[in-house]
Amino acid sequence: MLVIVAPGQGAQTPGFLAPWLEIPGLADRLSAWSEVAGLDLIAYGTTAGAEEIRDTAVAQPLLVAAGLAAAEALGVLPGPDGESAAAGSAPGLVAGHSVGELTAAVLAGVLTPEQALTLVRERGRAMAEAAAITETGMVAVLGGIEDDVLAAIDKHGLTPANINGAGQIVAGGTVERLAAFTAEPPARARLIPLSVAGAFHTAHMAPAVEHLRATAAAIAPRDPSVTLLSNADGAAVTSGADFMDRMVNQVANPVRWDACMATMAERGATAMIELVPGGTLTGLAKRALRGVTAVALKTPADLDAAREVLP
């Protein structure tokens, strides 16, 4: 069974979108999506610097648009009716990490690209405003014993914002508490500060929830035509309304990517394609989903390898 996944914030790098614009039609598509997002997505994906695309209000729409563009190039972006763009090309399961859930929802037929970009525009803005209230950040914890890592995170008043599996947990909270945590790391663990603008998926994002809920209320989702996993617990989304509720609440709650990968294994995943900018989630899969063929889409040169694992 093929799984298609979409990465979250932090995966973007300067210029990552440039080679994709050489594919006929994608520049026009991205220009149209730029109108919806209220951003020049092409400029941000090609010429903008690292600090510019670190901005939450920019990074989130940019990642969703890039993932959708790659899905279109691969031939798996659903048509207006929510059905797969090419007969037999639909994956058996889709999931996205954090903001990648919106990309995955389009692949599952729950949202149109325009609906996803409307939501991510408001999600990014609201989360950026929430992040500006208090100086916060995130630190990845690699290795260590999971119980010890979680205990250390709790001791310092932080939140395990992403429990990613494969020996990776991301702590989020105030910069002062992160500094104390970094000075007293868990045994046998390596800590890496993340280039993000706030403590996402923690209580610090609570101010963004109601804003996003109001935006979501104006959007009519469809029920998924492909199994769509939720970051909340790795469970399959039961309806379009269920997705919207989970997506809104997820802003201020931890991402359980470990649970998503456990569900993938239980359901018999044999191959995974990670949309642009790929690498993070396939890296986790190679450690946690043994035997699963993982393909990361970074440039159009990776499309052939991805097509080989399509149904």
Stockholm file with secondary structure:
# STOCKHOLM 1.0

chainA/1-311         MLVIVAPGQGAQTPGFLAPWLEIPGLADRLSAWSEVAGLDLIAYGTTAGAEEIRDTAVAQPLLVAAGLAAAEALGVLPGPDGESAAAGSAPGLVAGHSVGELTAAVLAGVLTPEQALTLVRERGRAMAEAAAITETGMVAVLGGIEDDVLAAIDKHGLTPANINGAGQIVAGGTVERLAAFTAEPPARARLIPLSVAGAFHTAHMAPAVEHLRATAAAIAPRDPSVTLLSNADGAAVTSGADFMDRMVNQVANPVRWDACMATMAERGATAMIELVPGGTLTGLAKRALRGVTAVALKTPADLDAAREVLP
#=GR chainA/1-311 SS CEEEEECCTTCCCTTTTGGGGGSTTHHHHHHHHHHHHTSCHHHHHHTCCHHHHHSHHHHHHHHHHHHHHHHHHHTCSCCTTSSCSSTTCCCSEEEESTTHHHHHHHHTTSSCHHHHHHHHHHHHHHHHHHHTTSCEEEEEEEESCHHHHHHHHHHTTCEEEEEEETTEEEEEEEHHHHHHHHHSCCTTEEEEECCCSSCTTSGGGHHHHHHHHHHHHTCCCCCCSSEEBCTTTSCBCCSHHHHHHHHHHHTTSCBCHHHHHHHHHHTTCCEEEECSSCSHHHHHHHHHSTTCEEEECSSGGGHHHHHTTCC
#=GC SS_cons         CEEEEECCTTCCCTTTTGGGGGSTTHHHHHHHHHHHHTSCHHHHHHTCCHHHHHSHHHHHHHHHHHHHHHHHHHTCSCCTTSSCSSTTCCCSEEEESTTHHHHHHHHTTSSCHHHHHHHHHHHHHHHHHHHTTSCEEEEEEEESCHHHHHHHHHHTTCEEEEEEETTEEEEEEEHHHHHHHHHSCCTTEEEEECCCSSCTTSGGGHHHHHHHHHHHHTCCCCCCSSEEBCTTTSCBCCSHHHHHHHHHHHTTSCBCHHHHHHHHHHTTCCEEEECSSCSHHHHHHHHHSTTCEEEECSSGGGHHHHHTTCC
//
